[in-house]
Amino acid sequence: MEEQGFINSHDYKLIKSRAERYCDVQDRSIFETVMKLKSWGCEPEWINTIIKELTNSGHIDEQRFANNFARGKFRIKSWGKLKITAALYQLRIASAIINNALNQIDEGDYRITLTEIIEKKLKITRGEANIRINKTAAYALGKGFESTLVFEVLKTINLK
């Protein structure tokens, strides 16, 4: 496939088919797909049309993408809601869609995950109690958990 612009209807069908396969491999956001189309040298006037067709056919679904993204980052990487939100904003996902995706995360699991992260970090952190607490809090905040929740959980944990 040439990296230059595509010229005829055969090329349009080819690039659309390639975009469908790209979106079928894993859920993609509109922004990711647009960037990929541009990197393939797709004609600028075709991009909106292809995106509309991919959305109408179900190849792209921003809500499905955001839900899977949020669940995956939480379960696999133990990211907090703030970090997930920031990542979705970078992918140009709308606020309402982000909020719906974050609501898919069970609050009980969220708190359990944060508690496990804090306990694990406290075990490996050296120094006086206040230094250990500060380092652990900074770590949990860096993972994207809300400060009020981090300090609430830290208060409940026994420093051994």
N, C-alpha and C positions, 0 to 999 in steps of 0.2 A: 504494500500500500504506500503510495507516495505521500510525502509529508506536505505537499502543496495543496491548494484548494481543490475541491471537487467540482467538475464542470457540468456534467449532464445528469439526466434522471437516473441512469444506471448507477452513477456514483452516489446519488442521493439514497437510493435503495440499499446500496452496499453499506454506506455509513450508518443508516438507520438500523440495519440488521446487526451491524457491529455494536451499536449502542445498546440494542436489546440484549445481546449476549453479555455485554459489560454489566448491565443492570441485573441480569438474571444470576450472575455468579454470586453476588451478595447485594443486599439492599444498599442503594445509593441515594444521596440527596440530589436535588436539582442542581445545586451549586457544583458538586463533584462531577456530575454528568456534563454540565456546561463546560467546565474546565477540561475534561477529557476530550470533548468534541473539538474544542479550540486547539488542543495539543495534536489532534489528528489532522488539523488543517481544514476543518469543516467550514463551508461558506457561512459567513455571519448571518445571512438572511435565512439559512436553513435551521439554525440552532433553535430558535423559538418554536418553529413548526415541529421539529423532532421532539423537543421536550414536551410539547402539548400532546403529541401522539403517544409518547412513552407513558405519560401520566394517564391519559384516557384508557390505554390498554392495560394499566395496572403494573407496568414494569417499574415505574417510579411511584412511590407513595410516601410522602414526607412523614406522615404520622407513624406508619409502620417502621420506617427507617429510624425515627427518633425513639420509638419504643424499644426497638432492638438495640440501638446504640446505648441507651440509658441502662437497660438491663444488663447488657454485656459488660460495659465499663464498671458497673457496680459489682456484679458477680465475679468477674474475672480479675479485674485490676483493683477492686475495692475503692473505687473513686466515690467521693461524696457528691452531693447534689450540686454544690457550687462549681466544682470542676467539670461535671457533666454539662451543666448549663453553659459554662464558658465555651466548651468545645462545640456544643451545638450552635451557639451564636456565631462562632467562627465559620460554621458550615451554612450560615445564612438561614437557619430554621426560625420560623416565627415563634414569638413568645407563647402564644396559646398552645401551639403544638408541643413546645418544650414543657410547659406546665402539665399537660396531659401525660407526657412521657414520664415525668418525675412522679406523678401520682400512681404510676404502675409499680413503683418500688414500695414494697411492704415496709411500714414504719418499724415493725418489730424486728425484721431482718436488718434494717438499716442501723438500728441501735445496737443489735447484737454484733454486727460487723465492726462498728466503731469501737465497741468494748473490746473485742478481740484484737483489733489493731493497737489499741492503747495498752492492753495488757502485754502483748508481745513486745512492743517497743520499750515499755518500762523494764521488762526482764533483761534486755540487752543494753540498756543505757546505764552508764557508770556515773558516779558522783553523788553529791549530796541530794537530799530529797527535792529541794526546790529546783535544782539544776535538772534533775531527771524529769520533773513535771514540766518544766519549760520546754525541754527538748522534745518530749513526747507530745505536748500540745502543739508545738510548731510542726511536727511531723504530721499529725492528724489534720491540722489546718491546711498543710500543703497537699494533702490528699483530697481536699475540697469539702471537708465537713464543716458545718456551721460552728462558730466559736462558742455560742451559748450551749450547744449540745456537747461539744468537746469538754468544756469545763464542768458541765453537769455530770458527765460520765466520770471524769477524773476525780470528782469529789466522792464518788461512790466506791472507788477502787482503793483497796488496802495496799499501801506501800510497804513491801516486805523488806 
